Structures are given as structure tokens and as C-alpha cells.
Amino acid sequence: MRMARLALAFAAPFLLVSCLLSPGRFVSTLDIRKDRSFTFTYVGEAIAPEPEGADTKGKPATGKVTFTQNAAEMRAMADALGKEQGYRSVEYVGGRTFKVDYAISGTLDRNFVYPTNLDALAFVPWVAVEVRKDSTIRVKALAFGDMSDSGPAGQAAGGTAKGREGTFTLTTDASLIMQNNEDGATPGPPAKVVWKITPTTKTVPTAVIRFP
């Protein structure tokens, strides 16, 4: 039991970081083909949460239980992420920031969510693709909009968007039947939608695609 408690105590920082990472500066793309093949990429920063119980300057608040991160723990987290499928590189660059280069291809015969970590007790999905029975899919990039309205997961992350800036580009040669980008879509094939994301972006990028 003692060893189990020690193992859990050692693992806890990694679990918290893995389930609450949020985007920083980034470029992300999702290409979906009418044969249901897809490629998703995310290149940019991932930001770990502020320590629990920290004051506004990031220092532990007096008398509160805190979660702290040191460089060794953060590098270990980068090494752990780098072992997962899709990560071409993960580098801890100081502070609470990681540099991530992620790309994965597959077939949309089931839901796709990024990021995930099976060791975490919860996770905040940045981008989710929901496969439906009526030959449609819904794409929703939760972390690129106002996460405070995304239920418990978004609230767990505190709706954090500080330092978030980038683009999320969706391309498809299937039927794009709905998208919520105020600048609209560029006709195809392939159709193209580019959402520009800033710290103040409220709209969660969303689209619906129908397969033949």
C-alpha cells in the first residue's frame, strides 16, 4: 500500500498536466476526404496549468495545498507524451510551455479526439470528430473557442485562453453542409474553412460534413 501511495504521489503531477494542457501559439489542420480518410495536425505550443493554490503572480498561496511543477517533472511529461502515437516531437522549453509537433492519419469509422491520455482521470478535448450513423460527422474544436461554456471539462480548465493564438484549417472534398466561420468557406473541391483563433475568440469552430 505504501508503494502504491508513493507511485500515485509521483504520478499525480503528470496526470494533472496531461488532462489540462491548453493551446498556446499554434497552427492546426484537419483534412477529411469523402472516402472517410483524414489527417490531423497540431504544431505549436501546449501550456500546462498554473499551480493549484497559486496567487496572481504564480507563487504558492500561503496556507493552501499546492500542485507544483519543476523542470524535471515537465521534461518527464514531454518524454511521456513523445512516446504516444502521432507525436513527431515534444519538447519542454521552460516555464509551463511545451513545443508540440503532432500529425496522425486514419479512417473515420469511429470518433476521433485530440488530445487523449488514458492515464488521466479526465481530459479536455481540443478537437473532437463525432461520427454519426446518418453518414455525417461533426467537427468541434472546443479548445479554440470559449471553453468556459463547454461544461465540466471546459470549466476544469478555467476557460483558459491566455496566450492562445493561431489558425485551425478544415479542408474536405466531401459535402460541407454546415460551418460557423464568419468569413465563410472557400468553395472546392476541396472546400476550405480557416478559423483565426485569438485569446478573445468566443466561437467554438464547428462544422458538419456529409459523406457520399
VENLINKA-V312581 format. One line per field, one symbol per residue. psi: psi as a letter, one per 20 degrees, with the letter a starting at -180 (. if undefined). burial: + if it has 16 or more other ideal C-beta (glycine too) atoms within 10 Angstrom, else -. Layout:
BEGIN
psi = ???
burial = ???
END
This chain:
BEGIN
psi = gghggggghhhghhggghijqqqcprpqqoppqijjqqppqoobqppqqqqpjqaijjqpqpjqpqoqprhgghhhgggghiiqphohqpppjqckpqppoppqqbpmjrqppprqoiiqirqopgppooprikkrqppongijbniijkahghhhijkpjpippaqoppqqjaooipqkphiaqpqbqqqppoppprhjphpopqqpppq.
burial = ------------++++++++++++-+-++++++--+-+-++++++++++++--+--------------+---++-+++-++----++--+-+---+++++-+-+---+---+-++-+--+--+++++-+------++-+++++++-+--+--++-++--++--+++-+++++-+-+--+-+---+----++-+++-+---+--++++++++-
END
